Amino acid sequence: MDRFYPIREHGIGIIVILRLLSGHVGQNYGAGEHARIRKGMHSALGLFLTTALVIAVIMVVFGRAITGIFLTADDPALLAEAGKVAYTYLCVMAACLPILYLLYLYQAGLQGLGRTGVGMITGVVELFLRIGFALISAALMWPFGLFVAEVSAWWGGGLIFIVAYYLNAKALLHD
């Protein structure tokens, strides 16, 4: 079931776009149409960042109501505290959603260029960041650190994908 994580979390639409982008990059790379790869990645970048920002704004503006749908408790004080924690977590995730979308974008670009091994490296980095932040948070009794653990993995993986994409693009996509 783990392989369906992106569909569960971010919708089928983003997965379809990523598959199309990967195919677009791969086909144009094979055809030597490097300018089309750059244009496609640039267009996808605008689409992804706009989508991430719209979703982030919706989550921040309507987040309390959205999280309230999923919370129940007999004690109003407990419900209020759970709502506060859930909304804080939602805001942290929403603020970092653009980097997650960049991670997906550049992963698809690298896959299209045939550079699939970078995903293994980012997976290991993301795992260590999540575990590291979780352990540090537990040792320091810092519950907010658990929120940061997830987005730190996005940042770590995203930065690796972005750097790897541009290094590979520079080496492979010269006109």
GUROMAR-410197 format. One record per atom (N, C-alpha, C): residue in one letter; y, z, x. Coordinates in steps of 0.05 Angstrom, whole numbers, padded with zeros to 5 digits, always signed. Each point is the difference from the previous one (the first is absolute). Example, Ala and Ser with C-alpha at 12.3 -4.5 7.8 and 13.67 -1.06 7.14 Angstrom:
BEGIN
A-00114+00156+00264;A+00024+00000-00018;A+00024+00000+00018;S+00021-00014-00007;S+00024+00001+00016;S+00022+00014-00015;
***
This chain:
BEGIN
M-00024+00000+00016;M+00024+00000-00016;M+00025+00000+00017;D-00002+00008+00025;D+00023+00002+00018;D+00014-00027+00004;R-00015-00021+00000;R+00012-00026+00005;R+00019-00009-00022;F+00000+00013-00023;F+00018-00006-00021;F+00025+00017+00000;Y+00004+00016+00021;Y+00023+00018+00002;Y+00027-00014-00006;P+00005-00023+00014;P+00027-00012-00005;P+00003-00009-00029;I-00021-00009-00013;I+00002-00008-00028;I+00006+00024-00017;R-00014+00022+00005;R+00004+00024-00016;R+00028+00011+00003;E+00011-00001+00024;E+00025+00013+00006;E+00024-00018-00004;H-00003-00026+00004;H+00024-00016+00001;H-00001-00025-00018;G-00021-00002-00015;G-00002-00022-00019;G-00012-00025+00011;I-00011-00015-00019;I-00014-00025+00008;I+00020-00021+00010;G+00025+00000-00010;G+00019-00020+00008;G+00005+00000+00030;I+00003+00023+00012;I+00006+00001+00028;I-00024-00010+00016;I-00024+00005-00009;I-00024-00009+00014;I-00002-00031-00001;V+00006-00011-00023;V+00000-00029-00003;V+00020-00012+00019;I+00024+00011+00001;I+00021-00011+00018;I-00009+00002+00029;L-00012+00022+00007;L-00010+00004+00028;L-00021-00021+00007;R-00019-00005-00018;R-00021-00019+00005;R+00012-00028+00003;L+00019-00006-00018;L+00014-00026+00002;L+00015-00003+00026;L+00014+00021+00008;L+00015+00000+00025;L-00018-00004+00024;S-00022+00014+00001;S-00018-00003+00022;S-00011-00028+00001;G-00007-00012-00023;G-00009-00027-00001;G+00022-00020+00008;H+00025+00006-00009;H+00023-00017+00008;H+00003+00000+00030;V+00000+00023+00012;V+00004+00002+00029;V-00023-00014+00014;G-00025+00005-00008;G-00023-00012+00013;G+00000-00031-00002;Q+00005-00010-00023;Q+00000-00029-00004;Q+00022-00014+00016;N+00024+00012-00001;N+00022-00012+00015;N-00003+00004+00030;Y-00013+00021+00008;Y-00005+00004+00029;Y-00020-00022+00009;G-00020-00005-00016;G-00020-00020+00007;G+00013-00028+00000;A+00019-00005-00018;A+00013-00026-00001;A+00023-00003+00019;G+00006+00021+00015;G+00022-00001+00019;G+00028+00002-00013;E+00001+00008-00025;E+00025+00002-00015;E+00013+00028+00004;H+00009+00006+00023;H+00009+00027+00007;H+00026+00007-00015;A+00017-00019-00005;A+00024+00006-00014;A-00006+00009-00029;R-00021-00011-00012;R-00008+00008-00027;R-00010+00029+00000;I-00014+00008+00022;I-00009+00027+00002;I+00024+00019+00001;R+00019-00006+00016;R+00024+00017+00002;R+00014+00002-00027;K+00003-00023-00013;K+00014+00000-00026;K-00016+00016-00021;G-00026-00003+00000;G-00017+00015-00019;G+00001+00030+00005;M-00001+00008+00025;M+00001+00028+00007;M+00027+00011-00007;H+00021-00015+00005;H+00027+00009-00007;H+00004+00003-00030;S-00010-00019-00015;S+00001+00002-00029;S-00016+00024-00011;A-00024+00004+00011;A-00017+00022-00008;A+00014+00027+00007;L+00013+00001+00023;L+00014+00024+00008;L+00021+00007-00020;G+00016-00019-00009;G+00020+00006-00021;G-00013+00009-00026;L-00021-00014-00008;L-00014+00008-00025;L-00012+00028+00002;F-00012+00006+00023;F-00013+00026+00003;F+00020+00023+00001;L+00022-00004+00015;L+00020+00021+00002;L+00014+00004-00027;T+00006-00021-00014;T+00012+00002-00026;T-00018+00015-00019;T-00026-00008-00001;T-00019+00013-00017;T-00003+00030+00006;A-00002+00006+00026;A-00003+00028+00008;A+00025+00016-00008;L+00023-00011+00004;L+00024+00015-00007;L+00003+00004-00030;V-00007-00020-00016;V+00001+00003-00029;V-00020+00021-00009;I-00024-00001+00010;I-00020+00021-00007;I+00009+00027+00009;A+00012+00002+00024;A+00009+00026+00010;A+00022+00012-00018;V+00019-00017-00008;V+00021+00009-00018;V-00011+00009-00027;I-00018-00015-00011;I-00013+00008-00025;I-00014+00027+00003;M-00014+00004+00022;M-00015+00025+00004;M+00019+00024+00003;V+00022-00004+00013;V+00019+00022+00004;V+00014+00006-00027;V+00009-00021-00014;V+00015+00004-00025;V-00018+00011-00022;F-00024-00011-00003;F-00018+00008-00022;F-00024+00017+00010;G+00001+00008+00025;G-00023+00015+00012;G-00007+00026-00014;R+00019+00015-00009;R-00006+00025-00013;R-00015-00005-00026;A+00009-00019-00015;A-00014-00007-00025;A-00028-00011+00006;I-00002-00017+00020;I-00026-00011+00007;I-00020+00021+00009;T+00009+00017+00018;T-00019+00021+00009;T-00007+00019-00022;G+00019+00005-00019;G-00005+00018-00022;G-00023-00010-00018;I-00005-00026+00000;I-00022-00011-00016;I-00027+00011+00010;F-00002+00004+00026;F-00025+00007+00013;F-00004+00030+00004;L+00020+00016-00008;L-00002+00029+00005;L-00003+00015-00026;T-00018+00020+00000;T-00003+00018-00023;T-00005+00028+00011;A+00011+00019-00014;A-00005+00028+00007;A+00009+00017-00024;D-00013+00023-00004;D+00008+00018-00021;D+00024+00016+00008;D+00004+00005+00026;D+00022+00015+00010;D+00024-00018+00006;P+00023+00003-00015;P+00023-00018+00005;P+00011+00001+00029;A-00001+00024+00012;A+00010+00003+00027;A-00018-00016+00020;L-00026+00001-00005;L-00019-00015+00017;L+00004-00030-00004;L+00004-00008-00024;L+00004-00028-00006;L+00026-00010+00013;A+00021+00016-00001;A+00025-00007+00013;A-00003-00002+00030;E-00014+00018+00012;E-00005+00000+00029;E-00017-00024+00008;A-00021-00006-00015;A-00017-00023+00006;A+00017-00026-00003;G+00017-00001-00020;G+00017-00023-00004;G+00019-00004+00023;K+00011+00021+00010;K+00018-00001+00023;K-00014-00011+00025;V-00024+00010+00005;V-00016-00009+00023;V-00007-00029-00003;A-00010-00007-00024;A-00008-00028-00005;A+00024-00019+00003;Y+00023+00007-00010;Y+00023-00017+00002;Y+00009-00002+00029;T-00001+00021+00015;T+00008-00001+00028;T-00018-00019+00015;Y-00026+00002-00005;Y-00020-00018+00013;Y+00005-00029-00008;L+00006-00004-00025;L+00006-00027-00010;L+00024-00012+00014;C+00021+00017+00003;C+00024-00009+00013;C-00004-00007+00030;V-00016+00016+00014;V-00007-00006+00028;V-00015-00027+00001;M-00019-00003-00017;M-00016-00025-00001;M+00018-00024-00007;A+00018+00004-00020;A+00017-00022-00008;A+00020-00008+00022;A+00010+00020+00014;A+00019-00006+00022;A-00013-00016+00022;C-00026+00003+00004;C-00013-00014+00022;C-00016-00025-00010;L+00002-00006-00025;L-00015-00023-00011;L+00007-00026+00014;P+00025-00005+00008;P+00005-00025+00015;P-00016-00003+00025;I-00005+00022+00015;I-00016-00003+00024;I-00029-00006-00006;L-00010+00011-00022;L-00027-00007-00008;L-00002-00030-00007;Y+00019-00010-00014;Y+00000-00029-00007;Y+00003-00017+00025;L+00015+00009+00020;L+00002-00014+00025;L-00027+00000+00015;L-00013+00023-00001;L-00027+00002+00012;L-00018-00021-00012;Y-00001-00002-00027;Y-00016-00020-00013;Y+00008-00028+00007;L+00026-00006+00001;L+00010-00026+00006;L-00008-00009+00028;Y+00004+00016+00020;Y-00006-00008+00027;Y-00030+00000+00006;Q-00015+00016-00015;Q-00029-00001+00003;Q-00010-00027-00010;A+00011-00009-00023;A-00008-00026-00011;A+00008-00023+00019;G+00024+00003+00012;G+00009-00021+00019;G-00019-00001+00024;L-00007+00023+00011;L-00019+00000+00023;L-00027-00011-00008;Q-00010+00007-00023;Q-00025-00011-00009;Q+00001-00030-00002;G+00022-00010-00010;G+00003-00029-00001;G+00000-00014+00027;L+00011+00014+00020;L+00000-00010+00027;L-00027+00004+00014;G-00019+00013-00014;G-00026+00005+00012;G-00002+00024+00017;R+00020+00017-00001;R+00001+00025+00016;R-00008+00024-00017;T-00025+00001-00007;T-00010+00020-00019;T-00006+00027+00014;G-00003+00001+00026;G-00007+00025+00014;G+00022+00021-00001;V+00025-00008-00004;V+00022+00019-00001;V-00004+00020-00022;G-00013-00008-00022;G-00005+00018-00022;G-00017+00024+00008;M-00019-00004+00018;M-00017+00022+00010;M+00017+00020+00015;I+00018-00010+00017;I+00017+00018+00015;I+00018+00016-00018;T+00013-00013-00020;T+00017+00014-00018;T-00015+00020-00017;G-00025-00007-00008;G-00016+00019-00015;G-00005+00026+00015;V-00006-00002+00026;V-00004+00023+00017;V+00026+00016+00003;V+00022-00014+00005;V+00026+00014+00003;V+00007+00014-00026;E-00004-00013-00023;E+00007+00012-00026;E-00018+00025-00004;L-00025-00002+00006;L-00018+00024-00003;L+00010+00023+00017;F+00006-00005+00025;F+00009+00022+00018;F+00026+00012-00010;L+00018-00017-00010;L+00026+00010-00010;L-00004+00018-00024;R-00017-00009-00019;R-00006+00016-00024;R-00012+00027+00008;I-00021-00001+00016;I-00013+00024+00008;I+00019+00018+00016;G+00014-00012+00019;G+00019+00016+00016;G+00021+00014-00016;F+00012-00014-00019;F+00020+00013-00016;F-00012+00021-00019;A-00024-00005-00010;A-00013+00019-00017;A-00006+00026+00016;L-00010-00003+00024;L-00007+00023+00017;L+00025+00016+00008;I+00021-00015+00008;I+00025+00013+00007;I+00012+00015-00024;S-00001-00013-00023;S+00011+00012-00024;S-00015+00025-00008;A-00026-00001+00003;A-00016+00024-00006;A+00006+00023+00019;A+00002-00007+00026;A+00005+00020+00020;A+00028+00013-00004;L+00019-00016-00008;L+00027+00010-00004;L+00006+00010-00028;M-00021-00002-00017;M+00003+00007-00028;M+00024-00015-00013;W+00001-00026+00005;W+00021-00017-00009;W-00011-00020-00020;P+00001+00006-00026;P-00012-00017-00020;P+00013-00028-00001;F+00026-00002+00006;F+00013-00026-00001;F-00012-00019+00021;G-00011+00011+00020;G-00013-00016+00021;G-00022-00017-00010;L-00014+00009-00021;L-00021-00016-00012;L+00011-00025-00013;F+00024+00001-00010;F+00013-00023-00011;F+00006-00020+00022;V+00009+00010+00022;V+00008-00016+00023;V-00025-00013+00013;A-00023+00013-00002;A-00024-00010+00012;A-00006-00029-00009;E+00002-00005-00025;E-00006-00027-00011;E+00020-00020+00010;V+00026+00006-00003;V+00020-00020+00008;V+00001-00003+00030;S-00007+00020+00015;S-00001-00004+00029;S-00021-00021+00008;A-00022+00000-00015;A-00020-00020+00005;A+00010-00028-00007;W+00016-00002-00021;W+00012-00026-00007;W+00019-00009+00023;W+00016+00018+00010;W+00019-00007+00021;W-00015-00008+00025;G-00020+00016+00008;G-00016-00007+00024;G-00014-00027-00002;G-00014-00004-00023;G-00013-00026-00004;G+00019-00023-00003;G+00021+00005-00015;G+00020-00021-00004;G+00014-00009+00026;L+00007+00019+00016;L+00013-00007+00025;L-00018-00016+00019;I-00026+00007+00000;I-00019-00015+00016;I-00003-00028-00010;F-00003-00003-00027;F-00003-00027-00011;F+00025-00017+00005;I+00024+00012-00003;I+00024-00015+00004;I+00003-00010+00029;V-00004+00018+00018;V+00002-00007+00029;V-00022-00021+00007;A-00024+00005-00010;A-00022-00019+00006;A+00005-00027-00012;Y+00011-00001-00024;Y+00006-00026-00013;Y+00020-00015+00017;Y+00022+00012+00007;Y+00021-00014+00015;Y-00009-00008+00028;L-00016+00017+00013;L-00010-00008+00026;L-00019-00024-00002;N-00017+00000-00020;N-00018-00022-00004;N+00015-00025-00010;A+00019+00004-00017;A+00016-00023-00010;A+00015-00013+00023;K+00011+00016+00018;K+00014-00011+00023;K-00019-00016+00018;A-00024+00010+00004;A-00019-00014+00017;A-00013-00024-00014;L-00003+00001-00026;L-00016-00021-00013;L+00018-00020-00015;L+00023+00008-00010;L+00016-00017-00017;L+00025-00011+00014;H-00005-00016+00020;H+00023-00012+00014;H+00002-00030-00008;D+00024-00008-00006;D+00004-00028-00009;D+00012-00016+00023;
***
